[in-house]
Amino acid sequence: MEQPVHTTSIRRAMGVIYPALLIGWLAFPGPVRDWASERAAQGLLPQAIMPVFESVDVFSQQIGLSPLMQRLHGRLNARLDERIR
């Protein structure tokens, strides 16, 4: 029996969305860690999960992805500021 079309499209979307979120998390782990820290302080996330966010931040720093993305983000912001002025 074939699966309905809507479940296939949902799976396909999840197959794109989750890897994109993971790449975004690896590229900019600091803001994600800060967001999670705020949610943990509010009681919306368990405090025990915070080491995962810290580990991703350290891993991204070690492989050089986070510093690279921070530099690219700074350059993009500088170019946008030039155009505004």
C-alpha positions in Angstrom: 0.0 0.0 0.0 1.4 3.4 -1.0 1.8 6.1 1.6 -0.2 9.3 1.3 1.5 12.1 -0.6 1.4 14.5 2.4 3.5 12.1 4.7 6.1 11.8 1.9 6.4 15.6 1.6 6.6 16.0 5.3 9.5 13.5 5.5 11.2 15.2 2.6 10.8 18.6 4.3 12.2 17.2 7.6 15.1 15.8 5.7 16.0 19.3 4.5 15.0 21.3 7.6 16.8 19.4 10.3 20.2 19.2 8.5 19.9 23.0 7.7 19.3 23.7 11.4 22.2 21.5 12.4 24.5 23.4 9.9 23.2 26.7 11.3 23.9 25.5 14.8 27.5 24.5 13.9 28.1 27.8 12.1 26.7 30.1 14.8 26.8 28.1 18.1 27.2 31.1 20.4 23.7 32.6 19.7 22.1 29.2 19.9 23.9 28.5 23.2 22.7 31.9 24.5 19.2 31.2 23.5 19.2 27.8 25.2 20.7 29.3 28.3 17.9 31.9 28.5 15.3 29.1 28.1 17.0 27.0 30.7 17.0 30.0 33.1 13.2 30.4 32.5 12.7 26.6 33.1 11.7 25.9 29.6 14.7 23.6 28.9 16.3 21.3 31.4 19.6 22.6 32.8 21.2 19.2 32.2 21.1 19.8 28.4 23.4 22.8 28.5 26.6 20.8 28.3 25.4 19.7 24.8 25.3 23.3 23.7 28.7 24.0 25.2 30.2 21.0 23.5 28.8 22.1 20.1 30.3 25.6 20.7 33.7 24.1 21.5 33.6 21.7 18.6 32.8 24.5 16.1 35.6 26.6 17.5 38.0 23.7 17.2 37.2 22.9 13.6 37.3 26.6 12.7 33.8 26.9 11.5 32.5 29.4 14.0 35.4 31.9 13.7 35.1 31.7 9.9 31.4 32.4 10.0 31.9 35.2 12.5 34.4 36.9 10.1 32.1 36.4 7.1 29.2 37.8 9.1 31.3 40.9 10.1 32.3 41.5 6.5 28.7 41.3 5.3 27.6 43.7 8.0 30.4 46.1 7.0 29.3 46.0 3.4 25.7 46.6 4.3 26.6 49.5 6.5 28.6 51.0 3.6 25.6 50.8 1.3 23.3 52.4 4.0 25.6 55.4 4.4 
